């Protein structure tokens, strides 16, 4: 049975939404065992008696606060995130889920669990909505601010593996985010990365920002600085559009009547851009599985993050990444 270590103390709202989300996941699926890491007394008070056989508790008295530097995590061995990550390192858990300090989670997963063979830099991946019935995977969206061309090449291979294993796409189209489709467009990094990525059979060339949302590409590769700006901008635009629509609807009785008819459309749109539907972002390229959830995660988001972790482990994606990178290294000479 898959074992998922959950940082019960991470997150902006304390242990309740984390534990409630774990409980919801356990009630919905018998496919995993949960290991809750944190203060036993607080955890036990929130766990129903009927589920206690499917939950283990690992004591941790310390919590890395959101406003603390990520470097603190390596020193604080009694923190909930340190102990949760260490369970994966020691083979006592298959995956870790945390809504706590994302920098601390990334640092600990990379340094304590370790990178996959031939992976220089793990990357955070996220799914973006399109106006068709599919998603676009974007990586990196924040783990690596400064990248080299070989890092972007690895992101392409890792994204391709994720799309095949978890999105069910046999031949995913991999694109490099740039300021134009032509091979000559881009900065020094993207031009050099282009030359490496074209050895990947699934690489379709440069793509622009709008292509992320039009379903013309399955995997978009970029450095973490660009990817994080893209992610935050997209979230801001979606929120602004929603508020503008509400504002203008209230100005006109006719608009309010039309809004009633559009209610189902709005609900569907909200679901498409709601982070809680996905639960979290995987840190691809580390051994085991690490899912980084939003600090403001709801119980639903934590539940979905746990299910994402279970699917990740079940997919055997890490073996595919290692084999694919070894294969591509041979092709590149």
N, C-alpha and C positions, 0 to 999 in steps of 0.2 A: 504493500500500500504506500502511496506517495505521502511523504511527510512535509508539511509546510510550516516553517517557522514564521510567526507573526510578531512584529514589534508592537506589543500591546500598548506601549506608553507613548509612541510617536504620534504625531498629528497635532493639530491646533486645538482640538476639543477634548483632549484626554482619552482615557481608555474606553469610554462607553461606545462610541461609534465603531471602534476597531473590534471590540469583542462582540458587539451586536452583529456586525457584518460577518464575523467568523461563525457565529451561531446560525445566521441565516444560510450560510454556505453549507454548514454541516447538516442542517435540516433538509436542504435541497439535494445534497449529493453524498453518497456513502463512499466515494472514491478516494478520500484522503483522511489523514490524521492531522490535527492541528496542534502545534506547539506554541503556546502563548508565553511571551517573554516579558516579564515586568514584575510588579508588586503582587505577590500571591493573594493577599487579603482583598485587594481591589478587584482582581481578576475573578476570584472565586465567587464574590458577591453578585457578579453579573452573568455567571454561567449556569444555565438550567441543570438541575440534577440529572435529568435524563440523558444529557450529552457528555457528562464528565468522563465516561469511559473512552470517549473519542478525542479527549483533550489532555495534553500534558502541560504542566506549568514549569517554566524555568525562571527562577528568581533573579531579578535585576533591580537594584535600588537606585540606579542613576539614569538620567535622561539627558540626551544632548538637545539643548534648546535650539530653536530655529535661528536665534540671533548670535549663536556662538560659531566660531570658525570651524570649518570641517576638519582641520588638523587636530582639534581636540579629541576627535573620535578615536584616534589611534592610541591615545594615552588613557582613555577612560574605559578600562576593561570591564568595569561593572555596569556599564550603560546597557540599556535594553537593545539598542541596535548592534552594539559590539557582540553581545552574547548571541543574538539571533543570527548574525552573519557567521559567527564561529560554529554554530550548529551545522551549517552547510559545509564549512571547511573541514570539520571532523567527520563528515559523512552521516551525521545523526539526523539531518534534514536534507531534502532534495531541493528545496526552494526557500527563499526568504521574501516576505512582503513587508514593506514599511511605508508609512505615511509621514514619517518623521523627517529629519534633516536630510535633504536629498544629497547634498555634498558629502555628508558623513557616510551615507549609504553607499554612494559610488566609490568613495575612497576605500572603505573597508572591504567592499566586495572585490575590488580590483587587487588590493594588496593582501588581503587575508585569504579569500577564496582562490584568487589567481586567475590569470587570463588563459584562454584556450591556446593550444599550440598554433603558432604563426599569426596570432592576433597581437598587434602592437598597442592598439587603443580600443577598449570597449566603447560602444556607442549607445545612446538612448534613442529608442525608436518610438514613433507615435503614428497612429492612424488618423488620416485627415478625410473628411467627407467629400464626395463628389456628387454631381447632380444625376449620376447614374447609380445603378444598384451595385456599387462596389466602393472600396476604400483605396486610398493611396498611402503607402508606408513611407515616412520621411525619417531619415537618420543622417547625421546626428542632430539632436535638438537641444544639446546643452552640456554634454559630458566633456567635449574637447573644444575649447575656444580657439586654440591655435593648432592647425593641422598641416601635415605634409601630404604630398600627392599619394604616397603609398597608404596613408591612413584612409583617404577617400576611396581608394581601390578596395581596401578591406571592407569598408562600409558597404560598398556595392555587393560584394560577395555575401556578407552577412545579411543584407537586406534581401537578396535573392533567395537565400536559404529560408528566411522567415516567411517570405511570400509563398514559397513552395510548401513548407511544412505546416504553416498555421493559417494561411489564407487560401490554400488549395489551388494555387495557380501553377500549372505545369511549366510554363515558359514565361515567367514574369518579365515585363519590360522595365529595364533599369535605366534611369536618366540621371544626368548630372545637372544640378541647378546652376544656371548661369544667367547672364543678362542678354542672351540671344541664342537662337538655335544653331547658328553657324559654328563650326569647329574653331574658328579664329576668335570668337567672342569669349569674354571672361577676363579674369585677372591671372596673374602668374600661377597661382595655385590651381585654378580650374583648368587652365590650358595644359599644365603638366599632368594633372589627374586624368584628363581626357585621354591622353596618350596611353596611360596605363589601363584605363577602364575599357578601351576598345578591344582589348584581348579577351574580355568577357563576352561570350556568345550572345548573352541576353541584353547587352548594352545597346541602347538606341540613340545615344548622343546627348547633346545638351537639351535641357528643357527650361522653360521659363516659369515664373511663379504661378501664372494662370493655369498652366498645365496640371498642377497639383489637384485642381478641383474639376477638371473636365474629363477625367477617366482615360486620358491618352497615355498614361504611364502608371506603372504599378509600384515602383520603388524610386524614390528621389533621394539622391545623395548630396550632402552638403556638409560644411564644417559646422561645429556646434554653435559658434557665434551667430552665423547666418540662420541656422535652423531654429535657434531659440527666439530670435527676433521674428522670424516667420510665424512660429507658433503663437507667441504673445500677440502679434498683430492680428492674426486670424481670430483669436479669441476676442480681442477688442472690437474688431469689425462686426462679428456676429452679435455681440452684446449691444453695440451701438445701433445696428439695424433693428434689432428687436425693440429697443427703447424708442427709436424714431417712429416705428410703425405704431406703437401704442400711443405715442404723443399725438400723431396725426389722426388716428382713429377717433380719439376723444373730441377732436375739434368739430366733427361733422356727424349728425345723426345718421345720414346715409352711409357713412363709412362704418359706423357702429353696427348697422344692420348687415353690411357686407362682412364685417369682422366675425359675426356669429357663424356665418357660412364657412369662413376660413379657419375656424377653430381647430379642426382636425389637421389642416395643413401646418399651422403653427406648432401643434403638438408634435407632429412628425419631424419638423425642422429642429425643434428643441432637442429631441432625442438624438438626432444626427450629430449635434455639436456638444452634447452633454458628456463631460469627461467620466461621469459615474457609470456610463454604459460600458466603458472599457476597463475602468477600475484603476489602471496605472500604465506606466510605460516600462517595457523590459529593458534592462541593461544587457545588450547583446554582446557576446564576446568573452564573458566570464564563465568559469566552470560552474556547474549547477544552474540555478535560475535566480535572478534578482528582479523583483518588480517594485518600481518606485511609484508610489501613489501620491496624490495631491494632499497637501497638508490639511485641507478642508474636506477631506473625504467623508462621505456619508456612509452609513452601514451598507447601502446598496453598492457603493463604489468599492468598499473593502471586499464584499462578497464577490464581485466581478473580478477584482484583482487576484483573489485566491483561485478562482476558476481559470483565470489566465495563466497563473503559475502552474496549475495542474496540467493544462493543455500543453504548455511549453515543455514540461518535463516529459510528458507522454510522447511528444513529437520527435524526440531524439535529434533535435535541431543542432545541438552542439557537435555531435559526431559528423553531421553533414558539413558544417562549417569548416571543421578541421580538414576533412577529406577534400573539400572543394578548394581551400586555400593551398593545400599541398599540390593538388592537380594543377592549379593556375600558376603556381611557382615554377613547376616543371615546364609549362607552356611558355612562360616569360623567359625561360632560360636560366 
